[in-house]
């Protein structure tokens, strides 16, 4: 398949998947920052579930394995760039999930410290 045909095919597939897609101008961190504390805690807990979920991890690894395989087998440099871009996306997505999960763990730690401070205050310790 020629470069022109390949580009046309990729553009057509992109359009079919992202047809009518409106770019979200508000960052995820801004959206999370606007959430109520309870909703934010739930959001972070869901990130922990995603990070720790065996099926999610296994299927993520399978997608990456397939992309690496296709990258290794592809000779056309333009197509190789597409696979590299997809792998970079996958990597960024997984890093973001882990980062959000660690935020939950940080909040749990902070809540435990506050609880200990409250207990110490109640029993008269400092």
C-alpha positions as CSV (number, residue, x, y, z in Angstrom):
1,X,0.0,0.0,0.0
2,X,1.4,3.4,-0.9
3,X,2.0,6.3,1.5
4,X,-0.9,8.3,0.1
5,X,-3.3,5.3,0.5
6,X,-2.0,4.6,4.0
7,X,-2.5,8.2,5.1
8,X,-6.0,8.3,3.6
9,X,-6.8,5.0,5.5
10,X,-5.5,6.4,8.8
11,X,-7.3,9.7,8.4
12,X,-10.6,7.8,7.5
13,X,-10.2,5.6,10.6
14,X,-9.4,8.6,12.8
15,X,-12.5,10.5,11.5
16,X,-14.7,7.4,12.1
17,X,-13.6,7.1,15.7
18,X,-13.4,10.8,16.6
19,X,-16.2,12.1,14.4
20,X,-17.7,15.2,16.2
21,X,-15.1,15.0,18.9
22,X,-14.9,18.3,20.8
23,X,-11.5,18.8,22.4
24,X,-11.9,19.1,26.2
25,X,-10.3,22.5,27.0
26,X,-10.5,22.0,30.8
27,X,-7.7,19.8,32.1
28,X,-8.4,16.7,34.1
29,X,-6.7,18.3,37.1
30,X,-9.1,21.3,36.8
31,X,-12.1,19.1,36.6
32,X,-10.9,17.1,39.7
33,X,-10.2,20.3,41.5
34,X,-13.8,21.4,41.1
35,X,-15.2,18.2,42.5
36,X,-16.5,18.0,46.1
37,X,-14.1,16.3,48.5
38,X,-16.2,13.2,48.6
39,X,-16.4,13.0,44.8
40,X,-12.7,13.6,44.5
41,X,-11.9,10.7,47.0
42,X,-14.2,8.4,45.0
43,X,-12.4,9.4,41.8
44,X,-9.0,8.6,43.2
45,X,-10.3,5.3,44.6
46,X,-11.5,4.4,41.1
47,X,-8.0,5.2,39.8
48,X,-6.6,2.7,42.4
49,X,-9.1,0.1,41.2
50,X,-8.0,0.7,37.6
51,X,-4.3,0.5,38.5
52,X,-4.8,-2.7,40.6
53,X,-7.4,-4.5,38.3
54,X,-5.8,-7.6,36.8
55,X,-7.9,-7.5,33.6
56,X,-7.1,-3.9,33.0
57,X,-3.3,-4.5,33.5
58,X,-3.4,-7.6,31.4
59,X,-5.3,-6.0,28.5
60,X,-3.1,-2.9,28.7
61,X,0.0,-5.2,28.4
62,X,-1.6,-7.0,25.5
63,X,-2.3,-3.8,23.6
64,X,1.3,-2.7,24.1
65,X,2.6,-6.1,23.1
66,X,0.7,-6.0,19.9
67,X,1.8,-2.4,19.1
68,X,5.5,-3.3,19.8
69,X,5.1,-6.4,17.6
70,X,3.6,-4.3,14.8
71,X,6.3,-1.7,15.2
72,X,9.0,-4.3,15.0
73,X,7.5,-5.8,11.8
74,X,6.8,-2.5,10.0
75,X,9.4,-1.2,7.6
76,X,7.7,2.0,6.5
77,X,8.9,4.9,8.7
78,X,5.6,6.8,8.5
79,X,3.7,3.8,9.8
80,X,6.4,3.2,12.5
81,X,5.8,6.7,13.7
82,X,2.1,5.9,14.1
83,X,2.9,2.9,16.3
84,X,5.4,4.9,18.3
85,X,2.7,7.6,18.9
86,X,0.2,4.9,20.0
87,X,2.8,3.5,22.4
88,X,3.6,6.9,23.8
89,X,-0.2,7.5,24.4
90,X,-0.5,4.1,26.2
91,X,2.5,5.0,28.4
92,X,1.1,8.4,29.3
93,X,-2.3,6.9,30.1
94,X,-0.9,4.3,32.4
95,X,1.4,6.8,34.2
96,X,-1.6,9.1,34.7
97,X,-3.7,6.3,36.2
98,X,-0.8,5.4,38.6
99,X,-0.4,9.1,39.5
100,X,-4.1,9.4,40.4
101,X,-3.9,6.2,42.4
102,X,-1.0,7.6,44.4
103,X,-2.9,10.7,45.1
104,X,-5.6,8.6,46.8
105,X,-2.9,6.8,48.9
106,X,-1.5,10.3,49.8
107,X,-4.9,11.5,50.9
108,X,-5.4,8.3,53.0
109,X,-2.0,9.0,54.7
110,X,-3.0,12.6,55.2
111,X,-6.4,11.6,56.7
112,X,-4.6,9.2,59.1
113,X,-2.2,11.9,60.2
114,X,-5.2,14.3,60.9
115,X,-7.0,11.6,62.7
116,X,-4.0,11.0,64.9
117,X,-3.7,14.7,65.6
118,X,-7.3,14.8,66.6
119,X,-6.9,11.8,68.9
120,X,-3.8,13.4,70.5
121,X,-5.7,16.6,71.0
122,X,-8.6,14.8,72.6
123,X,-6.3,13.0,75.1
124,X,-4.2,16.1,75.7
125,X,-1.0,15.1,73.9
126,X,1.0,17.2,71.5
